[in-house]
Every structure is written in structure tokens, then in C-alpha cells.
Amino acid sequence: MERLPLGLVKSGLTAVIRDIHGSEHLKQELLEQGLVDGCRVKVVKNDTGGPLIISVNDTRLALGRGVALQVLVEEADSIKKFSHELGITNLCGTALCKEVGK
């Protein structure tokens, strides 16, 4: 399954944390906030500027862009189930198939 940085996940989508790159201090801070391997997070707000707002365990957290890019995630099962119907292949919203030129 494809892993991508949490900072690239679109607003409104859900992902599962799979790895955290960075220092042990950063990993410990995120652990204390509930961000652990296998944890489901919903991206509440991911605009071009400012922090990423996520929801984890009924709590909202703000993550700086640099931190959000160090958290690797996979698509949540519920998102994968509907991704084909919605015409997306991943959390970034990449189109499933573009029949342009065929």
C-alpha cells in the first residue's frame, strides 16, 4: 500500500499513521499527542498556508507543515472502499484514469 506524508492529504480525508521520520524527541511528542502507528486521523484542514489541522481520538491538533511531512500515512479502509467510486486513487486526489489521448 502506498505511503505518503500526512502533509499531502486533502482536507476531509482519513488516513492511518504508519511511520514517523524525525528525531526521537519529535516521535515522543507525537506519541504523547496520540499519534502512533495504526492510529486513524482525519485531516480537518489542509490549506496551502498555516498548520495542518487533524482530528485524532476526538481531539483536534495543529501540526506544523514540517512535522506533517514527516508523518507517513496510508489510506484508511473506508476511504479505499469508496475511492474507486469517487474517481481517486489516493489521498492526494489523483484521478484514477485519464482517457485523454486514447
Jmol script that loads the backbone (N, CA, C; Angstrom):
load data "model"
ATOM      1  N   MET A   1       0.844  -1.176   0.000  1.00  0.00           N
ATOM      2  CA  MET A   1       0.000   0.000   0.000  1.00  0.00           C
ATOM      3  C   MET A   1       0.891   1.242   0.000  1.00  0.00           C
ATOM      4  N   GLU A   2       0.492   2.227  -0.754  1.00  0.00           N
ATOM      5  CA  GLU A   2       1.284   3.452  -0.896  1.00  0.00           C
ATOM      6  C   GLU A   2       1.278   4.276   0.389  1.00  0.00           C
ATOM      7  N   ARG A   3       2.463   4.729   0.765  1.00  0.00           N
ATOM      8  CA  ARG A   3       2.596   5.633   1.914  1.00  0.00           C
ATOM      9  C   ARG A   3       2.925   7.016   1.393  1.00  0.00           C
ATOM     10  N   LEU A   4       2.352   8.022   2.044  1.00  0.00           N
ATOM     11  CA  LEU A   4       2.639   9.386   1.673  1.00  0.00           C
ATOM     12  C   LEU A   4       2.645  10.244   2.921  1.00  0.00           C
ATOM     13  N   PRO A   5       3.264  11.423   2.849  1.00  0.00           N
ATOM     14  CA  PRO A   5       3.299  12.309   4.008  1.00  0.00           C
ATOM     15  C   PRO A   5       1.904  12.828   4.359  1.00  0.00           C
ATOM     16  N   LEU A   6       1.615  12.897   5.633  1.00  0.00           N
ATOM     17  CA  LEU A   6       0.338  13.418   6.110  1.00  0.00           C
ATOM     18  C   LEU A   6       0.090  14.823   5.579  1.00  0.00           C
ATOM     19  N   GLY A   7       1.142  15.597   5.400  1.00  0.00           N
ATOM     20  CA  GLY A   7       1.008  16.964   4.904  1.00  0.00           C
ATOM     21  C   GLY A   7       0.460  17.068   3.492  1.00  0.00           C
ATOM     22  N   LEU A   8       0.383  15.951   2.767  1.00  0.00           N
ATOM     23  CA  LEU A   8      -0.148  15.956   1.401  1.00  0.00           C
ATOM     24  C   LEU A   8      -1.592  15.465   1.317  1.00  0.00           C
ATOM     25  N   VAL A   9      -2.148  15.036   2.435  1.00  0.00           N
ATOM     26  CA  VAL A   9      -3.510  14.507   2.447  1.00  0.00           C
ATOM     27  C   VAL A   9      -4.512  15.662   2.389  1.00  0.00           C
ATOM     28  N   LYS A  10      -5.519  15.514   1.540  1.00  0.00           N
ATOM     29  CA  LYS A  10      -6.523  16.563   1.371  1.00  0.00           C
ATOM     30  C   LYS A  10      -7.450  16.667   2.581  1.00  0.00           C
ATOM     31  N   SER A  11      -7.980  17.866   2.790  1.00  0.00           N
ATOM     32  CA  SER A  11      -8.955  18.105   3.855  1.00  0.00           C
ATOM     33  C   SER A  11     -10.148  17.171   3.704  1.00  0.00           C
ATOM     34  N   GLY A  12     -10.641  16.673   4.834  1.00  0.00           N
ATOM     35  CA  GLY A  12     -11.822  15.825   4.836  1.00  0.00           C
ATOM     36  C   GLY A  12     -11.545  14.340   4.699  1.00  0.00           C
ATOM     37  N   LEU A  13     -10.304  13.967   4.398  1.00  0.00           N
ATOM     38  CA  LEU A  13      -9.980  12.558   4.208  1.00  0.00           C
ATOM     39  C   LEU A  13      -9.347  11.957   5.461  1.00  0.00           C
ATOM     40  N   THR A  14      -9.437  10.641   5.565  1.00  0.00           N
ATOM     41  CA  THR A  14      -8.925   9.910   6.719  1.00  0.00           C
ATOM     42  C   THR A  14      -7.743   9.045   6.304  1.00  0.00           C
ATOM     43  N   ALA A  15      -6.766   8.946   7.192  1.00  0.00           N
ATOM     44  CA  ALA A  15      -5.567   8.154   6.914  1.00  0.00           C
ATOM     45  C   ALA A  15      -5.167   7.384   8.168  1.00  0.00           C
ATOM     46  N   VAL A  16      -4.276   6.415   7.970  1.00  0.00           N
ATOM     47  CA  VAL A  16      -3.749   5.616   9.074  1.00  0.00           C
ATOM     48  C   VAL A  16      -2.248   5.878   9.166  1.00  0.00           C
ATOM     49  N   ILE A  17      -1.786   6.255  10.350  1.00  0.00           N
ATOM     50  CA  ILE A  17      -0.363   6.526  10.548  1.00  0.00           C
ATOM     51  C   ILE A  17       0.421   5.220  10.468  1.00  0.00           C
ATOM     52  N   ARG A  18       1.529   5.252   9.706  1.00  0.00           N
ATOM     53  CA  ARG A  18       2.367   4.069   9.536  1.00  0.00           C
ATOM     54  C   ARG A  18       3.806   4.276   9.978  1.00  0.00           C
ATOM     55  N   ASP A  19       4.305   5.507   9.970  1.00  0.00           N
ATOM     56  CA  ASP A  19       5.694   5.740  10.373  1.00  0.00           C
ATOM     57  C   ASP A  19       5.883   7.223  10.636  1.00  0.00           C
ATOM     58  N   ILE A  20       6.839   7.526  11.483  1.00  0.00           N
ATOM     59  CA  ILE A  20       7.193   8.920  11.752  1.00  0.00           C
ATOM     60  C   ILE A  20       8.692   9.050  11.568  1.00  0.00           C
ATOM     61  N   HIS A  21       9.085   9.916  10.657  1.00  0.00           N
ATOM     62  CA  HIS A  21      10.502  10.207  10.451  1.00  0.00           C
ATOM     63  C   HIS A  21      10.844  11.390  11.339  1.00  0.00           C
ATOM     64  N   GLY A  22      12.079  11.470  11.738  1.00  0.00           N
ATOM     65  CA  GLY A  22      12.482  12.593  12.568  1.00  0.00           C
ATOM     66  C   GLY A  22      13.176  12.119  13.825  1.00  0.00           C
ATOM     67  N   SER A  23      13.451  13.064  14.688  1.00  0.00           N
ATOM     68  CA  SER A  23      14.195  12.779  15.916  1.00  0.00           C
ATOM     69  C   SER A  23      13.349  11.974  16.903  1.00  0.00           C
ATOM     70  N   GLU A  24      14.026  11.374  17.854  1.00  0.00           N
ATOM     71  CA  GLU A  24      13.320  10.647  18.919  1.00  0.00           C
ATOM     72  C   GLU A  24      12.453  11.607  19.724  1.00  0.00           C
ATOM     73  N   HIS A  25      12.921  12.842  19.875  1.00  0.00           N
ATOM     74  CA  HIS A  25      12.145  13.853  20.597  1.00  0.00           C
ATOM     75  C   HIS A  25      10.823  14.118  19.878  1.00  0.00           C
ATOM     76  N   LEU A  26      10.874  14.276  18.555  1.00  0.00           N
ATOM     77  CA  LEU A  26       9.656  14.506  17.780  1.00  0.00           C
ATOM     78  C   LEU A  26       8.718  13.310  17.896  1.00  0.00           C
ATOM     79  N   LYS A  27       9.258  12.113  17.761  1.00  0.00           N
ATOM     80  CA  LYS A  27       8.436  10.904  17.866  1.00  0.00           C
ATOM     81  C   LYS A  27       7.753  10.825  19.227  1.00  0.00           C
ATOM     82  N   GLN A  28       8.483  11.170  20.283  1.00  0.00           N
ATOM     83  CA  GLN A  28       7.919  11.139  21.636  1.00  0.00           C
ATOM     84  C   GLN A  28       6.808  12.179  21.788  1.00  0.00           C
ATOM     85  N   GLU A  29       7.029  13.380  21.260  1.00  0.00           N
ATOM     86  CA  GLU A  29       6.000  14.431  21.326  1.00  0.00           C
ATOM     87  C   GLU A  29       4.718  13.989  20.638  1.00  0.00           C
ATOM     88  N   LEU A  30       4.857  13.407  19.452  1.00  0.00           N
ATOM     89  CA  LEU A  30       3.684  12.961  18.702  1.00  0.00           C
ATOM     90  C   LEU A  30       3.007  11.780  19.392  1.00  0.00           C
ATOM     91  N   LEU A  31       3.794  10.898  19.984  1.00  0.00           N
ATOM     92  CA  LEU A  31       3.244   9.781  20.739  1.00  0.00           C
ATOM     93  C   LEU A  31       2.382  10.290  21.889  1.00  0.00           C
ATOM     94  N   GLU A  32       2.874  11.300  22.599  1.00  0.00           N
ATOM     95  CA  GLU A  32       2.138  11.870  23.723  1.00  0.00           C
ATOM     96  C   GLU A  32       0.836  12.529  23.283  1.00  0.00           C
ATOM     97  N   GLN A  33       0.755  12.919  22.010  1.00  0.00           N
ATOM     98  CA  GLN A  33      -0.468  13.521  21.475  1.00  0.00           C
ATOM     99  C   GLN A  33      -1.396  12.477  20.856  1.00  0.00           C
ATOM    100  N   GLY A  34      -1.000  11.205  20.929  1.00  0.00           N
ATOM    101  CA  GLY A  34      -1.844  10.134  20.419  1.00  0.00           C
ATOM    102  C   GLY A  34      -1.555   9.700  19.005  1.00  0.00           C
ATOM    103  N   LEU A  35      -0.502  10.231  18.395  1.00  0.00           N
ATOM    104  CA  LEU A  35      -0.157   9.867  17.022  1.00  0.00           C
ATOM    105  C   LEU A  35       0.800   8.681  17.033  1.00  0.00           C
ATOM    106  N   VAL A  36       0.238   7.492  16.937  1.00  0.00           N
ATOM    107  CA  VAL A  36       1.019   6.259  16.981  1.00  0.00           C
ATOM    108  C   VAL A  36       0.717   5.415  15.746  1.00  0.00           C
ATOM    109  N   ASP A  37       1.585   4.471  15.457  1.00  0.00           N
ATOM    110  CA  ASP A  37       1.406   3.574  14.319  1.00  0.00           C
ATOM    111  C   ASP A  37       0.047   2.883  14.409  1.00  0.00           C
ATOM    112  N   GLY A  38      -0.704   2.928  13.328  1.00  0.00           N
ATOM    113  CA  GLY A  38      -2.022   2.312  13.275  1.00  0.00           C
ATOM    114  C   GLY A  38      -3.159   3.236  13.655  1.00  0.00           C
ATOM    115  N   CYS A  39      -2.838   4.418  14.149  1.00  0.00           N
ATOM    116  CA  CYS A  39      -3.846   5.393  14.565  1.00  0.00           C
ATOM    117  C   CYS A  39      -4.518   6.022  13.341  1.00  0.00           C
ATOM    118  N   ARG A  40      -5.845   6.129  13.379  1.00  0.00           N
ATOM    119  CA  ARG A  40      -6.593   6.781  12.297  1.00  0.00           C
ATOM    120  C   ARG A  40      -6.690   8.273  12.593  1.00  0.00           C
ATOM    121  N   VAL A  41      -6.397   9.081  11.591  1.00  0.00           N
ATOM    122  CA  VAL A  41      -6.503  10.531  11.728  1.00  0.00           C
ATOM    123  C   VAL A  41      -7.328  11.082  10.574  1.00  0.00           C
ATOM    124  N   LYS A  42      -8.118  12.089  10.881  1.00  0.00           N
ATOM    125  CA  LYS A  42      -8.883  12.775   9.835  1.00  0.00           C
ATOM    126  C   LYS A  42      -8.263  14.146   9.640  1.00  0.00           C
ATOM    127  N   VAL A  43      -8.016  14.502   8.395  1.00  0.00           N
ATOM    128  CA  VAL A  43      -7.478  15.823   8.095  1.00  0.00           C
ATOM    129  C   VAL A  43      -8.656  16.790   8.040  1.00  0.00           C
ATOM    130  N   VAL A  44      -8.707  17.685   9.000  1.00  0.00           N
ATOM    131  CA  VAL A  44      -9.795  18.657   9.092  1.00  0.00           C
ATOM    132  C   VAL A  44      -9.527  19.833   8.166  1.00  0.00           C
ATOM    133  N   LYS A  45      -8.274  20.308   8.155  1.00  0.00           N
ATOM    134  CA  LYS A  45      -7.921  21.466   7.330  1.00  0.00           C
ATOM    135  C   LYS A  45      -6.497  21.307   6.824  1.00  0.00           C
ATOM    136  N   ASN A  46      -6.355  21.411   5.515  1.00  0.00           N
ATOM    137  CA  ASN A  46      -5.030  21.374   4.907  1.00  0.00           C
ATOM    138  C   ASN A  46      -5.016  22.384   3.769  1.00  0.00           C
ATOM    139  N   ASP A  47      -4.844  23.624   4.131  1.00  0.00           N
ATOM    140  CA  ASP A  47      -4.758  24.699   3.148  1.00  0.00           C
ATOM    141  C   ASP A  47      -3.297  24.895   2.768  1.00  0.00           C
ATOM    142  N   THR A  48      -3.063  25.759   1.808  1.00  0.00           N
ATOM    143  CA  THR A  48      -1.696  25.987   1.352  1.00  0.00           C
ATOM    144  C   THR A  48      -0.827  26.666   2.400  1.00  0.00           C
ATOM    145  N   GLY A  49      -1.420  27.423   3.288  1.00  0.00           N
ATOM    146  CA  GLY A  49      -0.638  28.098   4.311  1.00  0.00           C
ATOM    147  C   GLY A  49      -1.110  27.718   5.696  1.00  0.00           C
ATOM    148  N   GLY A  50      -0.249  27.898   6.655  1.00  0.00           N
ATOM    149  CA  GLY A  50      -0.610  27.615   8.034  1.00  0.00           C
ATOM    150  C   GLY A  50      -0.499  26.146   8.383  1.00  0.00           C
ATOM    151  N   PRO A  51      -0.814  25.842   9.633  1.00  0.00           N
ATOM    152  CA  PRO A  51      -0.670  24.461  10.095  1.00  0.00           C
ATOM    153  C   PRO A  51      -1.753  23.540   9.543  1.00  0.00           C
ATOM    154  N   LEU A  52      -1.468  22.263   9.596  1.00  0.00           N
ATOM    155  CA  LEU A  52      -2.424  21.219   9.237  1.00  0.00           C
ATOM    156  C   LEU A  52      -3.253  20.946  10.487  1.00  0.00           C
ATOM    157  N   ILE A  53      -4.568  20.922  10.361  1.00  0.00           N
ATOM    158  CA  ILE A  53      -5.441  20.610  11.490  1.00  0.00           C
ATOM    159  C   ILE A  53      -5.945  19.186  11.297  1.00  0.00           C
ATOM    160  N   ILE A  54      -5.715  18.336  12.300  1.00  0.00           N
ATOM    161  CA  ILE A  54      -6.170  16.950  12.217  1.00  0.00           C
ATOM    162  C   ILE A  54      -7.037  16.617  13.425  1.00  0.00           C
ATOM    163  N   SER A  55      -7.821  15.572  13.275  1.00  0.00           N
ATOM    164  CA  SER A  55      -8.629  15.058  14.372  1.00  0.00           C
ATOM    165  C   SER A  55      -8.143  13.648  14.675  1.00  0.00           C
ATOM    166  N   VAL A  56      -7.792  13.412  15.927  1.00  0.00           N
ATOM    167  CA  VAL A  56      -7.335  12.091  16.358  1.00  0.00           C
ATOM    168  C   VAL A  56      -7.932  11.815  17.734  1.00  0.00           C
ATOM    169  N   ASN A  57      -8.590  10.675  17.872  1.00  0.00           N
ATOM    170  CA  ASN A  57      -9.215  10.303  19.151  1.00  0.00           C
ATOM    171  C   ASN A  57     -10.116  11.409  19.695  1.00  0.00           C
ATOM    172  N   ASP A  58     -10.951  11.974  18.846  1.00  0.00           N
ATOM    173  CA  ASP A  58     -11.902  13.037  19.211  1.00  0.00           C
ATOM    174  C   ASP A  58     -11.230  14.314  19.706  1.00  0.00           C
ATOM    175  N   THR A  59      -9.971  14.507  19.339  1.00  0.00           N
ATOM    176  CA  THR A  59      -9.231  15.715  19.701  1.00  0.00           C
ATOM    177  C   THR A  59      -8.663  16.332  18.432  1.00  0.00           C
ATOM    178  N   ARG A  60      -8.712  17.652  18.347  1.00  0.00           N
ATOM    179  CA  ARG A  60      -8.107  18.340  17.203  1.00  0.00           C
ATOM    180  C   ARG A  60      -6.710  18.806  17.574  1.00  0.00           C
ATOM    181  N   LEU A  61      -5.797  18.594  16.632  1.00  0.00           N
ATOM    182  CA  LEU A  61      -4.405  19.002  16.812  1.00  0.00           C
ATOM    183  C   LEU A  61      -3.956  19.825  15.622  1.00  0.00           C
ATOM    184  N   ALA A  62      -3.075  20.777  15.870  1.00  0.00           N
ATOM    185  CA  ALA A  62      -2.456  21.554  14.795  1.00  0.00           C
ATOM    186  C   ALA A  62      -1.011  21.079  14.661  1.00  0.00           C
ATOM    187  N   LEU A  63      -0.649  20.696  13.443  1.00  0.00           N
ATOM    188  CA  LEU A  63       0.724  20.271  13.168  1.00  0.00           C
ATOM    189  C   LEU A  63       1.351  21.233  12.179  1.00  0.00           C
ATOM    190  N   GLY A  64       2.565  21.661  12.458  1.00  0.00           N
ATOM    191  CA  GLY A  64       3.290  22.481  11.500  1.00  0.00           C
ATOM    192  C   GLY A  64       3.547  21.689  10.230  1.00  0.00           C
ATOM    193  N   ARG A  65       3.721  22.379   9.126  1.00  0.00           N
ATOM    194  CA  ARG A  65       3.929  21.711   7.830  1.00  0.00           C
ATOM    195  C   ARG A  65       5.135  20.775   7.853  1.00  0.00           C
ATOM    196  N   GLY A  66       6.232  21.208   8.459  1.00  0.00           N
ATOM    197  CA  GLY A  66       7.431  20.373   8.504  1.00  0.00           C
ATOM    198  C   GLY A  66       7.186  19.067   9.237  1.00  0.00           C
ATOM    199  N   VAL A  67       6.464  19.139  10.344  1.00  0.00           N
ATOM    200  CA  VAL A  67       6.137  17.934  11.105  1.00  0.00           C
ATOM    201  C   VAL A  67       5.193  17.046  10.307  1.00  0.00           C
ATOM    202  N   ALA A  68       4.167  17.639   9.705  1.00  0.00           N
ATOM    203  CA  ALA A  68       3.177  16.864   8.943  1.00  0.00           C
ATOM    204  C   ALA A  68       3.821  16.114   7.781  1.00  0.00           C
ATOM    205  N   LEU A  69       4.894  16.646   7.245  1.00  0.00           N
ATOM    206  CA  LEU A  69       5.580  15.970   6.142  1.00  0.00           C
ATOM    207  C   LEU A  69       6.441  14.801   6.617  1.00  0.00           C
ATOM    208  N   GLN A  70       6.700  14.727   7.920  1.00  0.00           N
ATOM    209  CA  GLN A  70       7.496  13.629   8.472  1.00  0.00           C
ATOM    210  C   GLN A  70       6.641  12.458   8.957  1.00  0.00           C
ATOM    211  N   VAL A  71       5.323  12.634   8.945  1.00  0.00           N
ATOM    212  CA  VAL A  71       4.403  11.573   9.362  1.00  0.00           C
ATOM    213  C   VAL A  71       3.907  10.859   8.110  1.00  0.00           C
ATOM    214  N   LEU A  72       4.259   9.581   7.962  1.00  0.00           N
ATOM    215  CA  LEU A  72       3.838   8.814   6.790  1.00  0.00           C
ATOM    216  C   LEU A  72       2.554   8.064   7.087  1.00  0.00           C
ATOM    217  N   VAL A  73       1.621   8.117   6.139  1.00  0.00           N
ATOM    218  CA  VAL A  73       0.306   7.514   6.319  1.00  0.00           C
ATOM    219  C   VAL A  73      -0.074   6.656   5.116  1.00  0.00           C
ATOM    220  N   GLU A  74      -1.113   5.845   5.302  1.00  0.00           N
ATOM    221  CA  GLU A  74      -1.738   5.076   4.230  1.00  0.00           C
ATOM    222  C   GLU A  74      -3.221   5.413   4.221  1.00  0.00           C
ATOM    223  N   GLU A  75      -3.866   5.117   3.116  1.00  0.00           N
ATOM    224  CA  GLU A  75      -5.300   5.318   3.028  1.00  0.00           C
ATOM    225  C   GLU A  75      -6.012   4.454   4.066  1.00  0.00           C
ATOM    226  N   ALA A  76      -7.054   5.014   4.673  1.00  0.00           N
ATOM    227  CA  ALA A  76      -7.883   4.237   5.588  1.00  0.00           C
ATOM    228  C   ALA A  76      -8.795   3.331   4.767  1.00  0.00           C
ATOM    229  N   ASP A  77      -9.174   2.191   5.330  1.00  0.00           N
ATOM    230  CA  ASP A  77     -10.023   1.234   4.617  1.00  0.00           C
ATOM    231  C   ASP A  77     -11.301   1.872   4.100  1.00  0.00           C
ATOM    232  N   SER A  78     -11.924   2.717   4.906  1.00  0.00           N
ATOM    233  CA  SER A  78     -13.181   3.333   4.477  1.00  0.00           C
ATOM    234  C   SER A  78     -12.974   4.244   3.274  1.00  0.00           C
ATOM    235  N   ILE A  79     -11.814   4.870   3.180  1.00  0.00           N
ATOM    236  CA  ILE A  79     -11.524   5.727   2.034  1.00  0.00           C
ATOM    237  C   ILE A  79     -11.240   4.862   0.817  1.00  0.00           C
ATOM    238  N   LYS A  80     -10.469   3.801   0.990  1.00  0.00           N
ATOM    239  CA  LYS A  80     -10.165   2.916  -0.135  1.00  0.00           C
ATOM    240  C   LYS A  80     -11.436   2.336  -0.732  1.00  0.00           C
ATOM    241  N   LYS A  81     -12.386   1.983   0.126  1.00  0.00           N
ATOM    242  CA  LYS A  81     -13.632   1.369  -0.328  1.00  0.00           C
ATOM    243  C   LYS A  81     -14.363   2.255  -1.323  1.00  0.00           C
ATOM    244  N   PHE A  82     -14.352   3.556  -1.083  1.00  0.00           N
ATOM    245  CA  PHE A  82     -15.090   4.473  -1.935  1.00  0.00           C
ATOM    246  C   PHE A  82     -14.223   5.198  -2.956  1.00  0.00           C
ATOM    247  N   SER A  83     -12.912   5.010  -2.906  1.00  0.00           N
ATOM    248  CA  SER A  83     -12.031   5.764  -3.797  1.00  0.00           C
ATOM    249  C   SER A  83     -12.318   5.482  -5.262  1.00  0.00           C
ATOM    250  N   HIS A  84     -12.637   4.246  -5.582  1.00  0.00           N
ATOM    251  CA  HIS A  84     -12.938   3.915  -6.973  1.00  0.00           C
ATOM    252  C   HIS A  84     -14.195   4.659  -7.435  1.00  0.00           C
ATOM    253  N   GLU A  85     -15.222   4.670  -6.608  1.00  0.00           N
ATOM    254  CA  GLU A  85     -16.466   5.358  -6.957  1.00  0.00           C
ATOM    255  C   GLU A  85     -16.255   6.865  -7.100  1.00  0.00           C
ATOM    256  N   LEU A  86     -15.366   7.404  -6.283  1.00  0.00           N
ATOM    257  CA  LEU A  86     -15.119   8.845  -6.307  1.00  0.00           C
ATOM    258  C   LEU A  86     -14.148   9.254  -7.407  1.00  0.00           C
ATOM    259  N   GLY A  87     -13.499   8.267  -8.037  1.00  0.00           N
ATOM    260  CA  GLY A  87     -12.557   8.574  -9.104  1.00  0.00           C
ATOM    261  C   GLY A  87     -11.209   9.048  -8.622  1.00  0.00           C
ATOM    262  N   ILE A  88     -10.810   8.609  -7.426  1.00  0.00           N
ATOM    263  CA  ILE A  88      -9.482   8.969  -6.927  1.00  0.00           C
ATOM    264  C   ILE A  88      -8.716   7.698  -6.607  1.00  0.00           C
ATOM    265  N   THR A  89      -7.402   7.780  -6.672  1.00  0.00           N
ATOM    266  CA  THR A  89      -6.583   6.614  -6.361  1.00  0.00           C
ATOM    267  C   THR A  89      -5.886   6.748  -5.025  1.00  0.00           C
ATOM    268  N   ASN A  90      -5.733   7.947  -4.536  1.00  0.00           N
ATOM    269  CA  ASN A  90      -5.033   8.113  -3.266  1.00  0.00           C
ATOM    270  C   ASN A  90      -5.547   9.344  -2.543  1.00  0.00           C
ATOM    271  N   LEU A  91      -4.987   9.607  -1.387  1.00  0.00           N
ATOM    272  CA  LEU A  91      -5.459  10.699  -0.551  1.00  0.00           C
ATOM    273  C   LEU A  91      -5.172  12.077  -1.120  1.00  0.00           C
ATOM    274  N   CYS A  92      -4.294  12.147  -2.110  1.00  0.00           N
ATOM    275  CA  CYS A  92      -3.993  13.434  -2.733  1.00  0.00           C
ATOM    276  C   CYS A  92      -5.046  13.802  -3.768  1.00  0.00           C
ATOM    277  N   GLY A  93      -5.911  12.858  -4.123  1.00  0.00           N
ATOM    278  CA  GLY A  93      -6.964  13.144  -5.082  1.00  0.00           C
ATOM    279  C   GLY A  93      -6.568  12.933  -6.524  1.00  0.00           C
ATOM    280  N   THR A  94      -5.510  12.167  -6.790  1.00  0.00           N
ATOM    281  CA  THR A  94      -5.082  11.900  -8.156  1.00  0.00           C
ATOM    282  C   THR A  94      -6.155  11.103  -8.880  1.00  0.00           C
ATOM    283  N   ALA A  95      -6.502  11.516 -10.081  1.00  0.00           N
ATOM    284  CA  ALA A  95      -7.551  10.828 -10.835  1.00  0.00           C
ATOM    285  C   ALA A  95      -7.160   9.391 -11.124  1.00  0.00           C
ATOM    286  N   LEU A  96      -8.147   8.497 -11.085  1.00  0.00           N
ATOM    287  CA  LEU A  96      -7.906   7.078 -11.356  1.00  0.00           C
ATOM    288  C   LEU A  96      -7.427   6.850 -12.771  1.00  0.00           C
ATOM    289  N   CYS A  97      -8.154   7.324 -13.737  1.00  0.00           N
ATOM    290  CA  CYS A  97      -7.717   7.116 -15.114  1.00  0.00           C
ATOM    291  C   CYS A  97      -8.093   8.315 -15.955  1.00  0.00           C
ATOM    292  N   LYS A  98      -7.173   8.727 -16.719  1.00  0.00           N
ATOM    293  CA  LYS A  98      -7.397   9.834 -17.639  1.00  0.00           C
ATOM    294  C   LYS A  98      -7.329   9.255 -19.030  1.00  0.00           C
ATOM    295  N   GLU A  99      -8.446   9.233 -19.684  1.00  0.00           N
ATOM    296  CA  GLU A  99      -8.522   8.647 -21.015  1.00  0.00           C
ATOM    297  C   GLU A  99      -8.137   9.658 -22.095  1.00  0.00           C
ATOM    298  N   VAL A 100      -7.434  10.696 -21.719  1.00  0.00           N
ATOM    299  CA  VAL A 100      -7.026  11.729 -22.666  1.00  0.00           C
ATOM    300  C   VAL A 100      -6.055  11.132 -23.675  1.00  0.00           C
ATOM    301  N   GLY A 101      -6.342  11.330 -24.921  1.00  0.00           N
ATOM    302  CA  GLY A 101      -5.445  10.878 -25.973  1.00  0.00           C
ATOM    303  C   GLY A 101      -5.568   9.408 -26.313  1.00  0.00           C
ATOM    304  N   LYS A 102      -6.549   8.703 -25.741  1.00  0.00           N
ATOM    305  CA  LYS A 102      -6.712   7.272 -26.045  1.00  0.00           C
ATOM    306  C   LYS A 102      -7.904   7.059 -26.932  1.00  0.00           C
TER     307      LYS A 102
END
end "model"
wireframe off; spacefill off
backbone 0.3
color backbone group
